[in-house]
Amino acid sequence: MFAEDSSKAFFHLLQNDKDQIEAEVGEPMIWKELPDKIASRIVLYRQCDPSNEADRSSQHEWLKNKLELLDKTFRARIKEINLDEWSPDEAVD
């Protein structure tokens, strides 16, 4: 979790790399700023039925693979972000 005053900056600076991030992840994600909230979201969904026990192994494998890929995709970017490179006036819709 990031400090309240920096979470929007992180979101927008990551959003500047949206096309490259989604290319690395291999599919589009949903980018939600949530302007009236402290946090924002970057979401990846998979349509599935969690109650389907026959598909559970596949669901867990997908989750494991995506979590590892998201970690690989975001970890270095987040560490390298310079919050001074963003101001609220530069927000992208």
Protein Blocks (a to p, Z undefined) as FASTA:
>chain_A
ZZfklmmmmmmmmmmmmmmmmmmnopacdddfklmbmbdcddddddddfklmklmmmmmm
mmmmmmmmmmmmmmmmmmmpcfklpcfklpcZZ
